Amino acid sequence: MKLNPFTYRIAEGKTLVNERETDLGPYSCIALMGAVGSGKSQLIKLLADSQLRGAGAFSEYPFCAYLSQDLTRLFTGNTPEGIIGLYRDPRYTVGKHFDPRLFEAYAEKLGIAALIGENRRLAHYSEGERQRLGISLAAAVRAPVTILDEPSTALDMPCRRELFSIVKEIRRRSKVFIISHRLLDALAVADYMLWMEDLRIRDRFPLEDIVKKPHILSCYSGVDGERYV
């Protein structure tokens, strides 16, 4: 898979730009990093959304398992069993790729297995519980590409360690794109980084070269690797 040069107009006065071709083929987990509003989620939508393929951003468009940053639309008004039923339904593309056994294993790892049978609407679950359910569902979809947009949101450190373990499993069978505002997330699981600023890809490099990027490291502080800009 290659990331092509492209220009994509998002809205009046806002254009997402990549100026040179990048071969992503050698890498199993690509981290998209940058400040809020830098274009990370918009870039990944050019891969995941079939209606945006006209931008020509990528050389190929395989089926993607996708954990969206916005879980609200997915979960509002639904119960866990209702959501899981949609993922299992073979009438939908996702249902043809969903592995129930994987889902059960990941739900157990993330400590939400006991919540699955509860007849509560997901709007009444905590943000962390909804996030862990979303991770378990996306991770159980066997797809050539897996997209995780801000997966560590609302997770404590033990759950983040389980998340890292799951991502390392997924990247053995799927190319993973992870979007995060935490440098630790990238360091834990990624082998390549796309650094975005002002709706442009400003830098790209193997993760081992992060030590040569003081302009990026300086954007983070604290042991948790949170972006402070």
N, C-alpha and C positions, 0 to 999 in steps of 0.2 A: 504493500500500500504506500502511495506517495501523496504528500500534501502539495498541491499545485499552487503556482502563483495565481492569485485571483483578486478581484475587487467586488465586494458585495455591499450594496446600499441598504442599510438597516432602516434609516428614516431620514427625514430632511436634515442635512448637515452632518449625518453620521454614516461613515463608511468603514466596513471591516476590510482589512488589507493584509495580504501575504505577498511578499515581493520576490520570493525565490522558492524553487522546488526543494522539498526535503523528503528523503527516502526513510519512511518509518518501518520498513520491512524488517530490519535487524532487531527491532526492539519489541519486547513483550508487554511493557507497561509504560505508557507515556503520561507524564504529569503535565497538566496545563495550570500554570501559576500566574499570578498577577493580582493587582488590586481589584476591588469591587468596581465593576463597570469597564474593565479592561478588554472585555470581549470573549472571555473564556467559554461561557455557556453558549454564546451565539455561535462561536466557531464550531463547537461540537454538534450544534443543531444542524449545521450544514452537512454533517455526516449522517446524523440519525433521522432527519426529517426528509422523507422522500419528495416532498413538495419543494425542497430547497436545492435539489441536485443540479438545477440549471446553473448554479453559480460555478460548478466545475471545480470545487475546492479540493476534492479527493479523486484519486485515480480509479477507485473502486468503491462500491457501496454494498457491502455485505449486510445481512440481517444483524441488528444490534440488540443486545439486552441493555436496558436503559433504566438506571435509577435517576429520576429527575430531581432537581433541586427543590422543586415545588411539589410537595406531597399532598397539598391541600385538595387539589382537584381530584386526586385518586381516592383519597380516604374519606372526605366529608360525606356523612350520611350512610357509609357502608360499615358492615361488620367484617371481622377478619375472614370468616367463612365465605362471605360474599366476594371479597377480593380474591381469595385463593381459588374460588370457583371459576372466576374469569380467567385466571392464569392457567387453569387445568383444561379449559374448554378447547377442544381440538378444532372448533369452527374458526378460531382466531389463530393468526400466525404464531403468536406467543405460546399458545396452547400446544402447538406441534413441537416446541422446543423445550417446554417446561419439564423438569425432572422432579417429581414429588419426593423421591427419596433424598435428593440433595437438599430440597427445601426443608424437610424435617431435620436433617443433620445440622443445617445452618441455624435454624430456629432454636435448636437445642443449644448450640454453641453460644448463641447470643442471648440466651435466657428468656425467650418468649414462647417456648413451646406450650407452657401452661396457659397462655392467654388465648391460644388459637380457638378453643372451643367455647369461649365466653360469648354470650349473646349481648355484647355491648357495642354500640356504634363507635367507630374509631375516632370520631371527634372527641370522645370522652377519654381516650387514652393519652398518656403523656407524650410529649414530642419525641422523647428518647425511645419509647415503645413503638411509636409509628415508624421512626427511622430504622429501628432494628428489623421490623417486619418488612419494610421496603428493601433493605439490604438482602434479607433472606430470599425474598421473591426474585429480585434481579439476579442474584448470584446463582439461583437454581435454574436459570434459563441458559441452556446450552446453545451458544451463538458464536460465530466467528469473531465478533467484536463485543466487548462489554464496556459500557459507559457508566461511570459512577460520579455523579455531580454532587460535590460536597458530602460525601458519605459519612464523614466523622462528626457532622453536625449533631449536637445534643448527646453525644456519647461520652461516658466517663472513660478514664484511661484503661481499665480492664476490658471494656467493650471495644475500645479502639485496638487493643492488642489482638482481640479475636477477629476484628475486621481485617487487620493486616494479615493474619493467618489465612483468612478466607481469600483475600486478594491474591496471595502467593499461590494458592491452589488454582484459582481461576486462570491465572496467567500461563499455566501449563497447558491449557486447552483453548485459550481465547486471547486475542490482543486486547489489552485493557487500557482505557483512557480514564484517568482520575483527575478530577478538578477539585482543588482545595485551596483554602487560604492559610493552611498550616504547612510549614516546611517539613515538619516531622513526618507527615503523611507521605510526601514524595520520597523522603530519604528512606522510609521503611519499606516501600514496595516498588518504586519506579526505577527504570534504567535509562530514561531519557526525559528531558524537560523542554517544553515550549514555554518561553517567558513572554507574557503579553503586557503591553502598555498602550494606552490610548487607541484601542481597537487595531493594533498592529502586533505581529509577532516580531519582537525586538531581538530575541536571542533564542538559540536552540543548541542543545549540547547533551552528551551523555552525562548521567548524574554524577559520575566519578569526577567530572570537571567542575563541580559546584564550588570547590575550594578556590578555583581561579576566577570566581565571579563575585568580587566584593560588593559590586553595585546591587546584586540580588540579596546576598547575605545581610547586607546592612538594612534591608527592609523588614527584618524579623528580629524579635527579641524574646527573651524568656526561655525557660527550659521546654515549654510546650511548642515553641516554634510558631507562635501566632504572628500573623502579619499586623503590624501596628500602623501602617500608612493607610 
